[in-house]
């Protein structure tokens, strides 16, 4: 028979077993990981800024226009490239549209004494009517008979024809054209006795 005695457990005291650290560590690690993931997700949520319309100051009211101030209408403009058609003061629109080129100069401008500088010959046109009928004289320096004289038109130009019939002038003629820019008569003199033509001109004698 053995001599050793077994210790008896007290009645009513449950048996307590020490906890095992090997089973608790995985549970703690899982809880810690879930917490980290939740923190990261929360931090990455988009920021939501509060609406500022309720706190923003209302726009400043626009002051009403003064009812006593009248608006000045903008001046009318003339489109580019177009001239103003308003006639000059005191001139009607119908008069402004007339062109002076339609008016023909009067034969009256031919009246006067005309000198041929190369020889001292003088033509004097005493009168001329609207039909061209002319009263003219010619001197060299003595008077030479004028058998025919008349004025005519060639478009807007005025012409003078003079025919001489006297001693040494058997039908000599002047075919002249009035030059308004220089106020002179110029053209061809036909010397019938010599049967020659010469370019000549007459200037107005003052």
Secondary structure, 3 states (H helix, E strand, C coil): CCCCCCCCCCCCCCCCCCCCHHHHHHHHHHHHHHHHHHHHHHHCCCCCCCCCCCCCCCCCCCCCCCCCCCCCCCCCCCCCCCCCCCCCCCCCHHHHCCCHHHCCCCHHHHCEEEEECCCCEEEEEEEECCCCEEEEEEECCCEECEEEEEEEEECCEEEEEEEEEECCEEEEEEEEEEECCCCEEEEEEEECCCCEEEEEEEEECC
